[in-house]
Amino acid sequence: MPKLTQAEILRYSRHLVLPEVGLEGQQKLKDARVLIVGTGGLGSPISLYLAAAGVGCIGLVDYDTVDETNLQRQIVHGTSRVGMPKVESAKQRIHELNPYVQVETYQTVLRSDNARSIVDRYDILVDGTDNFPTRYLLNDLAVFTRKPYVYGSIFRFEGQVSVFDARVGPCYRCLFPEPPPPGMVPSCAEGGVFGVLPGIVGTLQATEVIKLILGIGEPLIGKLLLIDALDSTFQTVQLRKNPACKLCGENPQIQTLVDYEEFCGVPAAGRYMVQDVPELSPRDVMERLDSGESFAFLDVRDPVELQVSRIQSAVVIPVGHLPARLHELDRNKKWVVFCRTGERSARAVKLLRSAGFQAYNLKGGINAWAEQVDPGMLRY
């Protein structure tokens, strides 16, 4: 990178008077190349604060487009950019904030077949994703390429932050050798997320990136920071390198990138849906009801969601309570099971069918019901 210009020196003046940064440190920031995977809730504050700090080159990876439901927490985007590719929306906002930052965009899903060619261009890998396949992929890439991996995750009111660098500490697999069973961990779309939480976690991730670039402070290597926004508490858990880790241990068994979607049993893009579950669209259900067929409805959403929309005749049993409450359901009825968009209800249908019930998943959930059957119903 060229040397700092007069305009940049003026812009970063509050950094330059910090002994830990100074002119030399600001030049290090300008020379740095950081890859952020995900431009959503976490990627928003990460990208904005790294750009504001003067990181010279920021790579953005995301396959998705901006949706209205993103705007509660994804502050790098705006209402006028709904429908725009997220990487392009973020690039525009970054350039509005700091025109001296180079932004490289990759509108794609990061997978084993394209990841190496993207990652090789950058010094630090930052996780702004919400899925396990990408998380394991980034970790393995970081180990193979000998680069630090700045990790963050969020769910409801809780967050985690760490820095995994197998050269001097544990990797992500040392902590989580295997992913959780598919469907065990609800997505943010299912479980919700406190709007400001990604800002807290993402800003901490950006802090770790800047510390790594400048070589200052004590990065979260070998530590897992646990955040509870409800209690406003921060706890640090010490982590140790696992000598038996299959990736970075004394006798590594993982030598190459694998199919991480197959490894985790969930997709890196889009929603996880239980396979081989019979589905009926809302229109199908209405047509069959009109022809005299009888269905009972089962709502497996959490009670708080009933404040937005509900089908009055439906039995309400949250999906987590369903295994213990199967006895409450009539086995002689045909059940149409629904949640918000069809993900939780697909798991419920699989459970019901394994227990001998006639059950069908409502395709698209109650939001699709609102679109196809009851336009006066609220969607969320």
Secondary structure, DSSP 8 states (H G I E B T S, - for coil): -----HHHHHHTHHHHTSTTTHHHHHHHHHH-EEEEE--STTHHHHHHHHHHHT-SEEEEE---B--GGGTTT-TT--GGGTTSBHHHHHHHHHHHH-TTSEEEEE-S---HHHHHHHHTT-SEEEE----HHHHHHHHHHHHHHT--EEEEEEEBTEEEEEEE-TTTS--HHHH-SS---TTSS--HHHH-B-TTHHHHHHHHHHHHHHHHHHT-S---BTEEEEEETTTTEEEEEE----TT-TTTSSS----S---HHHHHTS-SSS----TT--EE-HHHHHHHHHTT---EEEE-S-GGGGGT---TT-EE--GGGGGG-GGGS-TTSEEEEE-SSSHHHHHHHHHHHHTT-EEEEETTHHHHHHHHT-TTS---
